[in-house]
Amino acid sequence: MIGPVPLTVLLVAGSGFAGLTAAALAGTLPVEAQVRHALLGWATPLMLEVLEVVNLAGDWRVILPGSLLLFAIFPQARARWWVWLTLIIATPLAESAAKYLVARPRPEDLSLGFPSGHVTAAAAFFSALCYMAGALPSRRARLAVRTGAALIVVMVALARVLLRAHWPTDALGGAALGLALASAAALAAQAPAGEER
């Protein structure tokens, strides 16, 4: 049982994504360029090397095997496999659709940037992991998994900005979209049998 939390998270993350999308449609805000510049000045060569590795947590070559691992570990993932499979398929589709809707270029490239695909994928996957961790018997284990998952998403978002791939709102938008999608999946997964279709 996942509980009532996904609806609240879905509403907050969905509203956040809508607001960030509106901001991105308006273009790049002056404060965003200042925040990006400040973050880039904070980066050290060692930090960038570490973030290159952290960045992989938002790559499909890590997300796909990780998703299969979730199916192997968590019985609730197997019980409602179609819900979580839909999340895996819907996440890149939603991210691509948002990119074409907003059509905002990246800071140092003409390719589309909002929302960050790496952050969207990481947020969807690790948020799903957080929901599934509710089935772990130990409170300490649940807290450790959820804290680790949240930190990974934050680090992937930071990596995308510091590796000069995205604006800060691209990363925030990806986090909000991924979290909203995972929360919708968690709501669908907790529906009693016969109500999810």
N, C-alpha and C positions, 0 to 999 in steps of 0.2 A: 504494500500500500504506500503510495507516494504522499498523499495528504492534500490539504487545501492550498498549499503554498503556490503551486504553478499558476493558478488564475491571477493572483496578485502580481507575481513576477511577470507574467505575460502582459498584463495591463501596463505596468511600469516600463518594461523594456520596449513594448510596442509603442507607447507614447514617446519614449526617448528616441526611438528610431525615427518616428514621424517628425519630431522636432529637429533632429539632426539632418534629416533629408531636406526639410524646408530650408535649413541654414545652408546646406551644400548647394541647393538649387540657386541660392542667391549669389553663389560664387565663394571665393576665399575671403574670409573676414580678416581685416588687418591684425586683430589680436591673435588669430591662428598662425599667421606668419611669424609673429613675435614669439609665440610659444614654441613653435617648431625650431626657430633659430636658437632659443635658449636651451632646448633639449639637445640639439646637435652640438652646442658648445660644451655640454656636460659630458658627452661621450668620450671615452678613452679608447685607445686601440685594443686593449685587452677586453673591455666591455663589448666592443663591436664583434670581436671574435666569439665571445660567449653568445651574443645575440644571434649570430649566424647559425649556431647550433639550435638555440631556442626557437628560432624561426621555423625549423622543421616541424614543430608541433602543430603548425597550421597547414602543413602540406598533405595532400591526399595520399602520398606514399606512406605517411604515418597514420593518418586518420582512418584509412580503409582497414589496415590490419588491426588497428586499435578497436574499431567497431566490431570486427569479428571476435576479438578478445572479450568484448563486453557480452556478446552473445554466449560465449563459452562460460563466462564467470557467473553471470546473473540470470537466475531462472526467470525473473520477470521480463527480461529482454527477450528470452526465447518464447515465453508465453504470448507476448504481443509483438512478435517479430516484425509484422507488417508495419506497425507504427514506427518502429525505429528504422526500418529500411526506408520508409517514406521520408523520414528526417534526413537520412544520408543522401537521398536523391533530391529532395526539395531544397536543401541548403544551397548548393551551388547554383541551382536554377533561380532561386530568389535573389541571391547575390548578383548574378548576371543581369537579371531584369532591373534591379535597382541601379546598377552601373549604367545601363542604357537609358533609364529614365532620367537620372541626374546628369549624366554626360559631363562630369567634371574631370579635367585632366589631373594627373599626378603632379607633384611639385617639380620634378625634374624629368618629366617624360610626358608625351602626349597621350599615352594610353589612359583608359578610364580608371579612376581611383576610388570613387565612393560607391559602396563601402569596401573595405579591405577584404579580399577573399580569404587570405590566411587567417585573419582575426575572426571572420564570420564562421569559418570551418572549425577553428579552435574553440570558439565560444559555444557552438552547437554541440560539439562532441563532449567537451569537458563539463558543460551544463547537464547533458544527458547522464554523464557519469555521476555528477552530484546527486541527481534525482535517484539513480539506481543505488547509490551508496546508502540510501535510507533503509535498505534491506540488510545492511551489515549488522551483526549482533552487538558489536561493541560501540559504545558512544565515542570512545577514543578513535577507533578506526574510521567511523563516519566523519568525525571532525578532521582527521588527518587527510582523508581522501578529498573532502570538500575544500579544505584550505589549499592543498596542493594543486587541485584543479583550478581554483580561482587565481592562484599565483601564476600558473602557466598561461592563462588567458591574458593577464595583465602584462606578463613578459613578452608574449607574442605581439601584443598591441604596441608596446614600447619598441620592440625590435623593428616593426614595420615603419615606425617614424624615424628611429635612429639610423636605420639602414637606407634612409632617404627614398623609400618606396612610396610613402603616403603622407598626407596631411594628418594632423591629430584627429580631426573629425572623421576621416576615413576609418581610422582605427576604432574610434568610439562607436561609429555607426555599425561597423562589423560586429563589435561586441554586443550591441543592443539587438541587432538582427538575429545573431546566432542564439542569444539567450531567449529571445521571444519564440523562435522556432522550436527550441528544445522544450520550452515551457508548454507550448501547444501540443507537442508530442507527449509530454508527461501527462497532460490533461486527458488526451485521447487514450493513453495507456491505462489510466486508472478508471476509465468508464466501465461500469458493470457489463458483463457479457450480454450481447444483444443490443447494446446502445451505441457501440462505436461505428456501426454502419448505417 
